Amino acid sequence: MLMQLAQGAAQALQTQNADLAFQVCEGLIQFVQAIQGGQGGQEAEPAGEPVYRNGGQLVRRIRK
C-alpha cells in the first residue's frame, strides 16, 4: 500500500494533478491510522518504566 501511495504521489507531482494529490493525502492518513490500530491520531500516554522487587512483583512505574 505504501508503494502505491508513493507512486501516486510521484504521478501527482509530474502531472500537477491536485485531485490525485488529495487522494494520496487521504491514503496516507488511512495508512497511519491503520498502523496505530485505529486510534484516530490520539497517542496513549506512555506507562513508564516498571520497577519490580525480588519475586517479580510490580512496585511502581518511573515516569520520565
Biopython code that builds the backbone (N, CA, C, O; Angstrom):
import numpy as np
from Bio.PDB.StructureBuilder import StructureBuilder

atoms = [
    (1, "MET", "N", (0.821, -1.197, 0.000)),
    (1, "MET", "CA", (0.000, 0.000, 0.000)),
    (1, "MET", "C", (0.861, 1.256, 0.000)),
    (1, "MET", "O", (0.537, 2.235, -0.672)),
    (2, "LEU", "N", (1.955, 1.229, 0.751)),
    (2, "LEU", "CA", (2.826, 2.392, 0.822)),
    (2, "LEU", "C", (3.462, 2.676, -0.533)),
    (2, "LEU", "O", (3.618, 3.836, -0.916)),
    (3, "MET", "N", (3.827, 1.634, -1.251)),
    (3, "MET", "CA", (4.415, 1.832, -2.588)),
    (3, "MET", "C", (3.392, 2.437, -3.548)),
    (3, "MET", "O", (3.749, 3.261, -4.391)),
    (4, "GLN", "N", (2.140, 2.044, -3.432)),
    (4, "GLN", "CA", (1.091, 2.609, -4.283)),
    (4, "GLN", "C", (0.919, 4.095, -3.988)),
    (4, "GLN", "O", (0.732, 4.899, -4.901)),
    (5, "LEU", "N", (0.983, 4.452, -2.715)),
    (5, "LEU", "CA", (0.872, 5.858, -2.339)),
    (5, "LEU", "C", (2.055, 6.657, -2.882)),
    (5, "LEU", "O", (1.885, 7.781, -3.353)),
    (6, "ALA", "N", (3.242, 6.080, -2.815)),
    (6, "ALA", "CA", (4.424, 6.766, -3.326)),
    (6, "ALA", "C", (4.339, 6.948, -4.842)),
    (6, "ALA", "O", (4.708, 7.999, -5.366)),
    (7, "GLN", "N", (3.860, 5.935, -5.535)),
    (7, "GLN", "CA", (3.694, 6.047, -6.985)),
    (7, "GLN", "C", (2.649, 7.100, -7.329)),
    (7, "GLN", "O", (2.831, 7.882, -8.262)),
    (8, "GLY", "N", (1.547, 7.118, -6.568)),
    (8, "GLY", "CA", (0.516, 8.125, -6.791)),
    (8, "GLY", "C", (1.031, 9.529, -6.533)),
    (8, "GLY", "O", (0.686, 10.464, -7.255)),
    (9, "ALA", "N", (1.860, 9.681, -5.502)),
    (9, "ALA", "CA", (2.443, 10.985, -5.192)),
    (9, "ALA", "C", (3.366, 11.445, -6.312)),
    (9, "ALA", "O", (3.339, 12.610, -6.708)),
    (10, "ALA", "N", (4.181, 10.530, -6.821)),
    (10, "ALA", "CA", (5.085, 10.876, -7.920)),
    (10, "ALA", "C", (4.301, 11.284, -9.162)),
    (10, "ALA", "O", (4.650, 12.251, -9.839)),
    (11, "GLN", "N", (3.253, 10.548, -9.449)),
    (11, "GLN", "CA", (2.423, 10.871, -10.610)),
    (11, "GLN", "C", (1.727, 12.221, -10.422)),
    (11, "GLN", "O", (1.631, 13.004, -11.367)),
    (12, "ALA", "N", (1.244, 12.496, -9.217)),
    (12, "ALA", "CA", (0.579, 13.770, -8.946)),
    (12, "ALA", "C", (1.539, 14.937, -9.130)),
    (12, "ALA", "O", (1.152, 15.988, -9.640)),
    (13, "LEU", "N", (2.788, 14.754, -8.716)),
    (13, "LEU", "CA", (3.780, 15.813, -8.902)),
    (13, "LEU", "C", (4.126, 16.022, -10.374)),
    (13, "LEU", "O", (4.244, 17.157, -10.837)),
    (14, "GLN", "N", (4.287, 14.922, -11.101)),
    (14, "GLN", "CA", (4.650, 15.023, -12.514)),
    (14, "GLN", "C", (3.556, 15.671, -13.340)),
    (14, "GLN", "O", (3.837, 16.486, -14.219)),
    (15, "THR", "N", (2.301, 15.311, -13.062)),
    (15, "THR", "CA", (1.187, 15.833, -13.861)),
    (15, "THR", "C", (0.550, 17.061, -13.228)),
    (15, "THR", "O", (-0.354, 17.662, -13.809)),
    (16, "GLN", "N", (1.015, 17.437, -12.041)),
    (16, "GLN", "CA", (0.467, 18.564, -11.281)),
    (16, "GLN", "C", (-1.044, 18.417, -11.112)),
    (16, "GLN", "O", (-1.809, 19.360, -11.317)),
    (17, "ASN", "N", (-1.452, 17.195, -10.730)),
    (17, "ASN", "CA", (-2.857, 16.854, -10.551)),
    (17, "ASN", "C", (-3.206, 16.990, -9.071)),
    (17, "ASN", "O", (-2.801, 16.167, -8.251)),
    (18, "ALA", "N", (-3.962, 18.039, -8.737)),
    (18, "ALA", "CA", (-4.313, 18.306, -7.348)),
    (18, "ALA", "C", (-5.256, 17.245, -6.792)),
    (18, "ALA", "O", (-5.142, 16.872, -5.624)),
    (19, "ASP", "N", (-6.192, 16.751, -7.615)),
    (19, "ASP", "CA", (-7.126, 15.729, -7.146)),
    (19, "ASP", "C", (-6.388, 14.459, -6.733)),
    (19, "ASP", "O", (-6.705, 13.856, -5.707)),
    (20, "LEU", "N", (-5.427, 14.066, -7.515)),
    (20, "LEU", "CA", (-4.636, 12.884, -7.192)),
    (20, "LEU", "C", (-3.797, 13.124, -5.936)),
    (20, "LEU", "O", (-3.616, 12.210, -5.132)),
    (21, "ALA", "N", (-3.290, 14.335, -5.761)),
    (21, "ALA", "CA", (-2.506, 14.664, -4.570)),
    (21, "ALA", "C", (-3.370, 14.545, -3.317)),
    (21, "ALA", "O", (-2.911, 14.045, -2.291)),
    (22, "PHE", "N", (-4.626, 15.004, -3.398)),
    (22, "PHE", "CA", (-5.534, 14.885, -2.260)),
    (22, "PHE", "C", (-5.845, 13.420, -1.961)),
    (22, "PHE", "O", (-5.968, 13.039, -0.797)),
    (23, "GLN", "N", (-5.972, 12.609, -2.987)),
    (23, "GLN", "CA", (-6.222, 11.178, -2.783)),
    (23, "GLN", "C", (-5.038, 10.519, -2.083)),
    (23, "GLN", "O", (-5.214, 9.652, -1.228)),
    (24, "VAL", "N", (-3.829, 10.940, -2.457)),
    (24, "VAL", "CA", (-2.628, 10.405, -1.819)),
    (24, "VAL", "C", (-2.609, 10.801, -0.340)),
    (24, "VAL", "O", (-2.280, 9.984, 0.520)),
    (25, "CYS", "N", (-2.962, 12.055, -0.049)),
    (25, "CYS", "CA", (-3.002, 12.510, 1.345)),
    (25, "CYS", "C", (-4.015, 11.709, 2.156)),
    (25, "CYS", "O", (-3.723, 11.305, 3.282)),
    (26, "GLU", "N", (-5.185, 11.477, 1.606)),
    (26, "GLU", "CA", (-6.191, 10.676, 2.296)),
    (26, "GLU", "C", (-5.694, 9.257, 2.534)),
    (26, "GLU", "O", (-5.920, 8.681, 3.598)),
    (27, "GLY", "N", (-5.021, 8.703, 1.544)),
    (27, "GLY", "CA", (-4.468, 7.357, 1.688)),
    (27, "GLY", "C", (-3.415, 7.285, 2.772)),
    (27, "GLY", "O", (-3.359, 6.312, 3.524)),
    (28, "LEU", "N", (-2.569, 8.320, 2.860)),
    (28, "LEU", "CA", (-1.552, 8.353, 3.913)),
    (28, "LEU", "C", (-2.186, 8.414, 5.296)),
    (28, "LEU", "O", (-1.731, 7.744, 6.223)),
    (29, "ILE", "N", (-3.227, 9.211, 5.432)),
    (29, "ILE", "CA", (-3.914, 9.310, 6.723)),
    (29, "ILE", "C", (-4.520, 7.964, 7.101)),
    (29, "ILE", "O", (-4.409, 7.540, 8.252)),
    (30, "GLN", "N", (-5.152, 7.295, 6.160)),
    (30, "GLN", "CA", (-5.741, 5.987, 6.429)),
    (30, "GLN", "C", (-4.662, 4.970, 6.788)),
    (30, "GLN", "O", (-4.858, 4.131, 7.667)),
    (31, "PHE", "N", (-3.528, 5.049, 6.109)),
    (31, "PHE", "CA", (-2.421, 4.134, 6.365)),
    (31, "PHE", "C", (-1.893, 4.320, 7.790)),
    (31, "PHE", "O", (-1.666, 3.339, 8.499)),
    (32, "VAL", "N", (-1.698, 5.559, 8.206)),
    (32, "VAL", "CA", (-1.189, 5.849, 9.543)),
    (32, "VAL", "C", (-2.194, 5.401, 10.600)),
    (32, "VAL", "O", (-1.808, 4.832, 11.621)),
    (33, "GLN", "N", (-3.475, 5.653, 10.362)),
    (33, "GLN", "CA", (-4.496, 5.227, 11.317)),
    (33, "GLN", "C", (-4.543, 3.708, 11.438)),
    (33, "GLN", "O", (-4.753, 3.180, 12.530)),
    (34, "ALA", "N", (-4.351, 3.004, 10.329)),
    (34, "ALA", "CA", (-4.341, 1.542, 10.370)),
    (34, "ALA", "C", (-3.146, 1.027, 11.175)),
    (34, "ALA", "O", (-3.259, 0.042, 11.905)),
    (35, "ILE", "N", (-2.021, 1.688, 11.039)),
    (35, "ILE", "CA", (-0.822, 1.291, 11.784)),
    (35, "ILE", "C", (-1.025, 1.521, 13.276)),
    (35, "ILE", "O", (-0.597, 0.707, 14.094)),
    (36, "GLN", "N", (-1.673, 2.624, 13.635)),
    (36, "GLN", "CA", (-1.894, 2.952, 15.029)),
    (36, "GLN", "C", (-3.027, 2.147, 15.645)),
    (36, "GLN", "O", (-3.323, 2.309, 16.829)),
    (37, "GLY", "N", (-3.653, 1.301, 14.883)),
    (37, "GLY", "CA", (-4.739, 0.486, 15.406)),
    (37, "GLY", "C", (-6.041, 1.236, 15.489)),
    (37, "GLY", "O", (-6.893, 0.912, 16.316)),
    (38, "GLY", "N", (-6.210, 2.236, 14.645)),
    (38, "GLY", "CA", (-7.461, 2.971, 14.616)),
    (38, "GLY", "C", (-7.647, 3.926, 15.771)),
    (38, "GLY", "O", (-8.780, 4.237, 16.136)),
    (39, "GLN", "N", (-6.571, 4.394, 16.350)),
    (39, "GLN", "CA", (-6.677, 5.313, 17.473)),
    (39, "GLN", "C", (-7.106, 6.704, 17.026)),
    (39, "GLN", "O", (-7.432, 7.543, 17.866)),
    (40, "GLY", "N", (-7.113, 6.963, 15.733)),
    (40, "GLY", "CA", (-7.537, 8.261, 15.247)),
    (40, "GLY", "C", (-6.551, 9.377, 15.531)),
    (40, "GLY", "O", (-6.941, 10.541, 15.612)),
    (41, "GLY", "N", (-5.279, 9.040, 15.684)),
    (41, "GLY", "CA", (-4.264, 10.057, 15.903)),
    (41, "GLY", "C", (-4.033, 10.391, 17.366)),
    (41, "GLY", "O", (-3.132, 11.172, 17.673)),
    (42, "GLN", "N", (-4.806, 9.835, 18.268)),
    (42, "GLN", "CA", (-4.600, 10.094, 19.680)),
    (42, "GLN", "C", (-3.582, 9.102, 20.218)),
    (42, "GLN", "O", (-3.782, 7.888, 20.176)),
    (43, "GLU", "N", (-2.494, 9.650, 20.719)),
    (43, "GLU", "CA", (-1.456, 8.776, 21.242)),
    (43, "GLU", "C", (-1.705, 8.532, 22.723)),
    (43, "GLU", "O", (-2.031, 9.452, 23.473)),
    (44, "ALA", "N", (-1.549, 7.292, 23.125)),
    (44, "ALA", "CA", (-1.716, 6.949, 24.532)),
    (44, "ALA", "C", (-0.497, 7.438, 25.309)),
    (44, "ALA", "O", (0.619, 7.436, 24.791)),
    (45, "GLU", "N", (-0.716, 7.855, 26.543)),
    (45, "GLU", "CA", (0.386, 8.294, 27.387)),
    (45, "GLU", "C", (1.237, 7.092, 27.754)),
    (45, "GLU", "O", (0.700, 6.054, 28.139)),
    (46, "PRO", "N", (2.563, 7.214, 27.642)),
    (46, "PRO", "CA", (3.408, 6.074, 27.986)),
    (46, "PRO", "C", (3.249, 5.710, 29.453)),
    (46, "PRO", "O", (3.119, 6.580, 30.315)),
    (47, "ALA", "N", (3.261, 4.414, 29.722)),
    (47, "ALA", "CA", (3.013, 3.925, 31.072)),
    (47, "ALA", "C", (4.200, 4.151, 31.995)),
    (47, "ALA", "O", (4.027, 4.162, 33.214)),
    (48, "GLY", "N", (5.379, 4.329, 31.462)),
    (48, "GLY", "CA", (6.573, 4.487, 32.280)),
    (48, "GLY", "C", (7.312, 3.170, 32.416)),
    (48, "GLY", "O", (6.820, 2.111, 32.027)),
    (49, "GLU", "N", (8.493, 3.265, 32.972)),
    (49, "GLU", "CA", (9.330, 2.070, 33.125)),
    (49, "GLU", "C", (8.958, 1.334, 34.408)),
    (49, "GLU", "O", (8.931, 1.938, 35.480)),
    (50, "PRO", "N", (8.671, 0.038, 34.311)),
    (50, "PRO", "CA", (8.265, -0.700, 35.512)),
    (50, "PRO", "C", (9.451, -0.956, 36.445)),
    (50, "PRO", "O", (10.580, -1.162, 35.998)),
    (51, "VAL", "N", (9.169, -0.940, 37.750)),
    (51, "VAL", "CA", (10.162, -1.266, 38.778)),
    (51, "VAL", "C", (9.622, -2.468, 39.541)),
    (51, "VAL", "O", (8.512, -2.426, 40.073)),
    (52, "TYR", "N", (10.415, -3.545, 39.591)),
    (52, "TYR", "CA", (9.995, -4.780, 40.246)),
    (52, "TYR", "C", (10.828, -5.012, 41.493)),
    (52, "TYR", "O", (11.986, -4.596, 41.548)),
    (53, "ARG", "N", (10.258, -5.671, 42.497)),
    (53, "ARG", "CA", (11.025, -6.103, 43.659)),
    (53, "ARG", "C", (11.352, -7.578, 43.486)),
    (53, "ARG", "O", (10.872, -8.217, 42.550)),
    (54, "ASN", "N", (12.166, -8.120, 44.383)),
    (54, "ASN", "CA", (12.503, -9.546, 44.312)),
    (54, "ASN", "C", (11.220, -10.367, 44.320)),
    (54, "ASN", "O", (10.307, -10.096, 45.100)),
    (55, "GLY", "N", (11.158, -11.344, 43.474)),
    (55, "GLY", "CA", (9.964, -12.151, 43.343)),
    (55, "GLY", "C", (9.107, -11.721, 42.166)),
    (55, "GLY", "O", (8.112, -12.373, 41.852)),
    (56, "GLY", "N", (9.484, -10.625, 41.511)),
    (56, "GLY", "CA", (8.799, -10.198, 40.303)),
    (56, "GLY", "C", (7.529, -9.401, 40.515)),
    (56, "GLY", "O", (6.744, -9.249, 39.578)),
    (57, "GLN", "N", (7.298, -8.885, 41.718)),
    (57, "GLN", "CA", (6.098, -8.088, 41.955)),
    (57, "GLN", "C", (6.350, -6.646, 41.529)),
    (57, "GLN", "O", (7.389, -6.062, 41.838)),
    (58, "LEU", "N", (5.382, -6.088, 40.817)),
    (58, "LEU", "CA", (5.480, -4.707, 40.356)),
    (58, "LEU", "C", (5.334, -3.763, 41.537)),
    (58, "LEU", "O", (4.362, -3.850, 42.288)),
    (59, "VAL", "N", (6.299, -2.856, 41.708)),
    (59, "VAL", "CA", (6.277, -1.903, 42.816)),
    (59, "VAL", "C", (5.681, -0.584, 42.344)),
    (59, "VAL", "O", (4.756, -0.063, 42.968)),
    (60, "ARG", "N", (6.204, -0.039, 41.244)),
    (60, "ARG", "CA", (5.743, 1.254, 40.710)),
    (60, "ARG", "C", (6.272, 1.409, 39.300)),
    (60, "ARG", "O", (7.003, 0.557, 38.795)),
    (61, "ARG", "N", (5.889, 2.516, 38.671)),
    (61, "ARG", "CA", (6.397, 2.853, 37.350)),
    (61, "ARG", "C", (7.082, 4.206, 37.424)),
    (61, "ARG", "O", (6.553, 5.147, 38.015)),
    (62, "ILE", "N", (8.242, 4.298, 36.830)),
    (62, "ILE", "CA", (9.008, 5.544, 36.815)),
    (62, "ILE", "C", (8.611, 6.327, 35.571)),
    (62, "ILE", "O", (8.756, 5.843, 34.449)),
    (63, "ARG", "N", (8.112, 7.534, 35.778)),
    (63, "ARG", "CA", (7.735, 8.407, 34.657)),
    (63, "ARG", "C", (8.909, 9.322, 34.344)),
    (63, "ARG", "O", (9.570, 9.841, 35.242)),
    (64, "LYS", "N", (9.149, 9.504, 33.075)),
    (64, "LYS", "CA", (10.277, 10.357, 32.655)),
    (64, "LYS", "C", (9.796, 11.707, 32.255)),
    (64, "LYS", "O", (10.598, 12.560, 31.874)),
]
sb = StructureBuilder()
sb.init_structure("model")
sb.init_model(0)
sb.init_chain("A")
sb.init_seg("    ")
for serial, (resi, resn, name, xyz) in enumerate(atoms, 1):
    if name == "N":
        sb.init_residue(resn, " ", resi, " ")
    sb.init_atom(name, np.array(xyz, "f"), 0.0, 1.0, " ", f" {name:<3s}", serial, name[0])
structure = sb.get_structure()
